[in-house]
Amino acid sequence: MSIMNIDDAYGNLRAHWDAAAANQPVYPTPQEALQLTMLRAAYNSLLNLGWQHIVCCPKDGTRFMCITPQGHFALCVYMGEWPKGGWFMEDADDLWPVYPALWKPMPSPEKELNP
């Protein structure tokens, strides 16, 4: 059994990495890269407006506003014990399971009347 010297080992490893990289699909496409840049900008804008990541929402039955990844705005509530519970949005006088992306506290009635 012969022992490979470090230069040969590195050369073999480098060749393996180069071959793997050549076979790797290219993601994202230029169009996807542009859309992802715009998505990150919109996400950061919403964070600057006071929206927060959904895992930070109240888990005590408090209602809050939420935005879904599809861009829908809804009133939500987290039901159950964290982390085994779930998010539910209010619609058509019922609750529907949803996985929102962002949440924000409900505005106070005073702010709604006196903006």
N, C-alpha and C positions, 0 to 999 in steps of 0.2 A: 504494500500500500504506500503510495507516494503522497507527500504532503504538498499541497498547492501553495505557491508563494503568494504573498498579499497582493502583488500587482496583477497576477493572473486571476485571483479571486475577485478583485475589484473590477477587472475588465469583463469577466463573465457576468457579474452582477449588473454592471452598467449596460451591457448588451441586453440583458433580460429587461431592465427598466425601459430602455429605448424601444424594444419590441412591444412591450405592454402599452406604452404611451402611443405608439403608432396605431394600435388596434382600438384605442379608447375613442368612443364617440365624442364629438365636440358639442358641449353644452355650456352655456346656452347659445342658441343661434343669435346672429346679430339683432334680429327683430325681438327675440326674447330678452336679450340683454337690455335693449332700450326700454321695453315694457317693465322689466324688473327695476331699472333705475327710476322710472316714473312711480312705480309702486312704493319703493323705499322713500321717495320724496313725499308722497302723499301720506304714508304711514308716519313719518317723522313730523309732518305738519300737524296731523291729528294729535300726536303726543304733545306737541307744543301748545295745542289748544286745550289741554287738560285731560285728554283721553288716556286710559291706562290699559296695560295688557290684561286680558280677561282673568288670568289666574289670581290677580290681585283684587277681584271684586268681593263685595260683602257676601258672606256665606251664612248669614243669620236670617234669611227670609226677606231682607230689604230689597225693594224694587230699585232698579237702576236702568239707565239707557244703555243700549249696546249697538254695535255695528257688526254685521256678519262679514265674512270674507267676500261675499258676493256684493257687498255695498248696501245691504238692507239695514234700515234703522228700525229698532224695536224697543219696547219696554221688556225687561227681563227680570228673572229672579233665579237664584241658585237654590235648588232644593236637594235635601239630603245631607249626609255627613261627608265633609271633604276627606279624601279625594274621590269617594265612591258615588257622590251625588251627580247632578247634572244641571245644565242651564236650560231654562224654558222661557220662550218668548210669548208675550200676550198678543193674541190676534183672534178676531172673530169671536170674542167673548170666551176664549178657551186658551189653554197653555199648550205649546208645541215644543218638542225637544229641538235644541239648536246648539251649535258650537260657535259662539261669537268670537271675534278677534279682539275687540276693544270694548271697554266699558267706561261710563262716566256717571257720577252721582246725579240723581234727579235734581233739577233746579228747584230752588225754594220758591214757594208761591209769591213771596215778596218780590223776588227778582223778575218773575214773569209779569207782575202788575206794574213794577217800576223799573224798567230796564235801564 
